[in-house]
Amino acid sequence: MKTNVILGASTKPDRYSNMAHIRLKKLGHKVIPVNPVEKEILGDAVVNELKDVWQDIDTLTVYINAARFTSILDDVIRIAPRRIIFNPGAEAPELYHEIPEHVEVIEACTLVMLNTGQY
């Protein structure tokens, strides 16, 4: 089972991060939602700050803007995901050179990847 972190997870059903959360769970992935105020999303315990994630992470899927991502870049590097997916609106190309080379960086839509078997 692959562990996925959703950075910018939401309880709102109309948010793409929420839709991705549902789809990931449906496909059998473990999901760790990161949200600064929620306690639980879709039955999963929420981590309020990325720095509190200690599991081995396959994919970090990003739904926060580049300015917010910049402020937690050190935490992203520390959790060492296998890959990072920057969803539309969350792209941060000015920071990609800061991410270690062994981490795959993708600009794509997690939902499209899931729905087309590219995830």
N, C-alpha and C positions, 0 to 999 in steps of 0.2 A: 504494500500500500504506500503510495507516494504522499508526502506531506506537503501541503500548499499553504502559503501565507497570503492572505488577502489584505493588502495594505490600503486602508480606506474602506473597510467593510461597512455595510450599512444594513439597518433593519428595514429600510424603505423598499418595498417590492418593485418600484419603478427604477431603482438604481441598477446600473449594469453590474456593480460589484455584488449586489444581492442575487442577481440572476446567475452570475458566474458561480457563486457560492452554492446555490441550489443545484446547478448542473454538475459541478465537481462532486458533490455528495452523491448525486444520483449515479455517477459513474464509479463510485467506490473510493474516491480520494479522501484522505484525511484533510480537514480544513482548519486552519488557525486564523480566525478573523482578528484583525487589529483595528481598534477603534478607541479613541480617547475617553469615551464616556459610557458606552454600553457595557453590560455584564454578560449578555448572552445574545447570540444571533443564530437563528435557525437551529437551536438546540446545541450549539457549540459555545463553549466558554470563550469569552473575548479576552484577548491580551490588550491592555490599554496602551502599551508602548512597545515598539519593535525591540527595544533593548532587553525586554523580558522574555523573548523567545529563545529557548535553549535547545529545541529539537533539531534533528538533522533535516534540513529543508531542501526539497527538490526544486520547487518553483515559488518565487515571490512574484505575485501579480500586483501591479501598482495602479491604484486609482486615485492618487493624490497628485497635486500639481508639483511642478519642478521646484518651486520655492520651498515647499514643505519637505520635499524629498532631500533637498540640499541639507537641511537641518538635521537629518537623521542618516546621512551617508555613512558615517562611521559605524552605526548600528547595522546597516545593510552589509557592510564589509565583514563585520564580526560574525553575523549569522551564516555567512558563506553559502548562499543558495547555489544550486547547480545552474539555475538560469533565472533571469529577471525578465518579465514581460511588462513593457510599458504600454498601457492601453491608450487609445486615442484621448488626447487632452492631458495625458500624464507624461508625455515624452520629455526627456531631459538630456538631449544630445551633448550639451555643454559639460555634462558630468560623466559621460560614458568612459572617458579616459581614466577616471578615478577608480573605476570598478576593476578588480583583478581580471587578468586575461583569461583565467580558467572558468570564469563565470560567463555563460552565454547570455548576451543582451539582445532582446528582440523588441522591436516596435510592432505591435500587432494587437488585435482584439482577442482577448481570452475566449470570449463567447464564440467568435467565428472559428477559432482554432479548435475548440471543443466540439462544435457542431460539424466540422469538416474532417475530424479525425487527425488533425495536425498537432494536437496537444501532446 
